[in-house]
Amino acid sequence: MAEVFFESFGVPALHVANTGFLSLCACGRVTGLSVEAGAGVSHVTPIYSGQTWMEGTYRLDVAGRALCKHMHTLLLESSNDPQLLESLDKKLVAWLTKQYCYVSMDYERDLQGKACQDPVSVQIPDGHLLKLDKERICCPEPLFRPHLLSQNSPGLHILAFQSLQKFPAEFQGELMHNVVLSGGSSLFPGFPERMCKELHTLLHGRGHPIKILASPARGKAAWLGGSLVASLSSFSGFWMNKEDYQEHGAAYVHEKFK
């Protein structure tokens, strides 16, 4: 990456930062547990005083693109007119996912109880009405139950719990009080509340309060945090400049940004 930037694009300098750390910075924090649910992948990253704790960093291959594909599959299996469903393109499915899906606080109850479901009829661009029923809660649920997408991985809340377990006990309280959500897939209504509920259940009796920080702008938190950090007057010493590249080579990026 460094070689491409310096050789192909001719940049004078670059900096590489962990997106979890940048998301914390967007919330004015340098210590906390970053829970990112983006477009291609989700991560849980514990950070203390700006330092990433790699031993407690976990990845989940469930994020926005996978959820949109899941939504398309759910619609094909729904009671809607099959001919109508054949006309759905990726952009429309992504829009439906973003606009109408939400995270259930009690998935099993809502899935089984018709009275708990919240169906809507949506007029799509060709003028037809598309009915969304249980798809609204089934679509984002793999973030908490990856097995619904045949993923052999714990849910994002369990990864967050495991991440906290990896961190030294005397500092866990600070992380639990600063659980920062970021990424476009964290914008589903109900996601912060569900994450808080699940962590409360897993961490019951630990004696530390759990505080979820969910900024309305969290979909772009990493970019906002990067802009904030790069604008600081003290940041000038953190660049890897072209002279560093020419003297030490591209591999210097691993020394500069450990």
N, C-alpha and C positions, 0 to 999 in steps of 0.2 A: 504494500500500500504506500509506504513512504517513497519507494522508488518511482511509482507511478506519479505521485504528486509532484515530486521534485523534478523528474526527468520529462514527463509528458505535459504536465500542467504548468511547470515553472513557478511553483509557489515559493515565496521567500522563507516560509516557516510553517510548521504544523504542530498540532498538539493532539494527543490521543487520550480520551477520557472514558471512563466507564459510564454507560447511560444511566445505571442505577444511581450513581453518585450525582450526576447532573440533575436527575429528577428530584433528589433530596435538596439540592441547591435551589431549585425552582421554588421550594417550599421554605427556604431560609434555614435549612438544616445541613449539618455535615455529619451527623450521627443519626442512624435510623435503619429500619428494615425496608428496603425498596422492593415492592411487588409490582413488576411490570407485566402487562398483558398487551402486547402490541399486535402487529399485523401478521408477522411470520412466526414468532416464537414468544414465549413468556419466560420470565426469569424472576428468581427471588435472590436478593443480594444484601447481606448484612454489611453495614459500613460504620466504622467508628473513627471519629475525628478525621474524616476524609479518606481513611484507608479501607480498601475493600478486603473483606475477609473471604478469601477464595475457597477455603475449606467448607464454608457454609453457603456457597453459591450453588443454586440448583436451576435446571432448565426444564421447561415443559413444552413439548412440541404441539401445543394446542393454543391457537391464537386466531386472529381475525379471519385470515384466508381459509383456515380449516373450518371455522364456524360458518362461514358463508357457504362452503361446499356442503356442510351438514344441513344447513337451512334448505338448500336446493333439494337434497335427498328427502328431507322431511316433507317438503311441499309435493314432491312427486308421489309420496305415499299418502297424501291427504285426500280428503273427499272432494277436492276441487275438480273441475272438468279437466280431464287429461289433455285435451286439445288446447285449453287455455294455458296449462302449465308448460307445454312445449314451446310457447312463445317467450318464456321468461329468459332474459339474458343475465349475465353475471352482474352487470351494473344495477339492474333492477332488484336482483336478489340481495345484493349488498345493501341497497337502500332500504329494503324491507327489513333486513336484519337490524340495521342501525336505528330505524324509526320505530319499530314495533316490538322488538324483543326485549325481555327483561329477565332478571335473575329472581327466581322464586326463593322465598325464605324457608319454605318447606316443600321441597320438590315432590316427594312421594305423595304427600297429601294433595297437593294441587294437581298432580298428574291423574290421580284416581278420582278426585272429587270434581264433578262437572260444575258444581256451584262455585268452586274456587277459581275456575278458569275464566279468562277474560277475553272472549273472542271479539274480533273486529272484522269489519268488511272494508277492504281497501280498493279504491278505484285506481286501476293501473292505466298507463298512458293510452292503451287501445280502447279504453272506455269500459272494459269488463270489470266486474267486481270479483275480488279474490278474498276468500275467507281465511283468516288466520286464527287458529284455535290453540291447541296445545303446543304448536310449533313455537309460539312466543316464548315459552319457558324452556322447551327442549333444546332450542338452538344454543344458548349460552351455557347450559348445564355442564358440558364436557370440561369447562374450566375447573369445575369441582369434582367431576366424575369422568376422567379421561377414558375410562373403559368404554364409554358410549361411542367413542371413535376408535375402538380397538387399540387404545394406547395403554401399554403396561407401565403405568406411572401413577404415583399418588396425585391427588388434586392440588391445586395451587395453594389452598389453605394448609394442607398437610406439609407441603414443601416449605411453607413459611414457618410452620412449627418445627420442622426438622432443622431449618436454618438457625432458628433461635437456640435449639438444643446444642448446636455445634459451637455456639459462642460462649466465652467464659461467663460463668454464672453471675459474677458480680456486676457485669455490664448488661445483662439481659433486660433488666428493667428499663434502661434508657431506650433500647431498641423497641420494646413493646409499647412504649409511650410515643414512638415516632414511626408508625407503620405508614409509609408513603405509597400511595397507589399512583400508577402512571400507565400511559399507553391507551390507544383508542379502544381496545377491548375491555378496559376497565370502566368505560363510560356507560355500560348497560345500567339502566335503573335497577337499584337493588343490589348491585355488586358490592359497594362499600359496606352496606348493612349485613349482607350475607358473610362477607369476609370477617367482619367484626364478631358476628354470632359464632361462626365456626372456630375462630381463634379463642374466644371466651370459653367454649366447650373444651377445647384441647388443652388450654392453659389454666383451667379451673384450679383454684387453690394456690396459685403461684404467688399471690400477694401483690402483684404489680398490675396497675390498670392498663388496659389496651386502648390506645388512641389511634384511630384511623384518620389519616390526612388525605382527603380526596378533593383536590382543587378542581373547580369547574373547567380549568384549562389543562387538566392532566393529560389530555390526549397529545399535547405537544410539550410535555414537561421537560423532556431531555433537551429539546431545542431551546426552550426558555432558560433552562439552567445553564446550558452552554453559552448562551448570549450573556447571561449575567456574570458568569465566571470570567469569560474572556474580556469583559469590559472593566474589570478591576485593575487599578494601576499596578498592583503587586504581581499581576499575571505575566508581565513581560519576561520574567526569568524562567518561565515554564515552557517556552517554545523550544522545539527542535528546529534550528535554523539550517539554511542551506550549507553554511560553513561546517556545521556539525556533520551533516550528511556527506559532504565531500571528504572530510577528514576521517570519519569513522565508518562510513558505509551505511546501507539501509538497516543493517542489524542493530545499529545503535538505538533504534526505536525501542528495543526491548530493555535497554539499560536506562534510557531516559524516562520511560513510562512504566515502571514496575507496578 
